[in-house]
Amino acid sequence: MWQQADGKRHVYDTVRHRVQAGCPFTALCGETVTPQIERGDMTAGLWFDGECPVCTVVLAKALGWPVREIFDLAHRFAWSLELLTRLAEVLHCSFGEVTELTGARMVGA
């Protein structure tokens, strides 16, 4: 399930987490994030922040999307070295495999 927290929309495992305002949870990307009522994070149907690129790609891969579609999806995002490294860790692959999978449009490098 998607949940806005800490400035991005993240994916989380509904079996492991029951998301509540002010309570941190670990997102699919490996980040621990905390939704806040003051930011509107818990408002149903309203999303002010963009998707977490790592959560988005990991979810697509977990759902069995073809590599070409994941590549196209990943091109929606600008990838920093930090995000690519996190993606490699979460997917248990090499940095080279992740840059190939995403097309590695890196920013700040």
Secondary structure, 3 states (H helix, E strand, C coil): CEEEECCEEEECCCCCCCCCCCCCEECCCCCEECCCCCCCCCCCCCCCCCECHHHHHHHHHHCCCCHHHHHHHHCCCCECHHHHHHHHHHHCCCHHHHHHHHCCCECCC
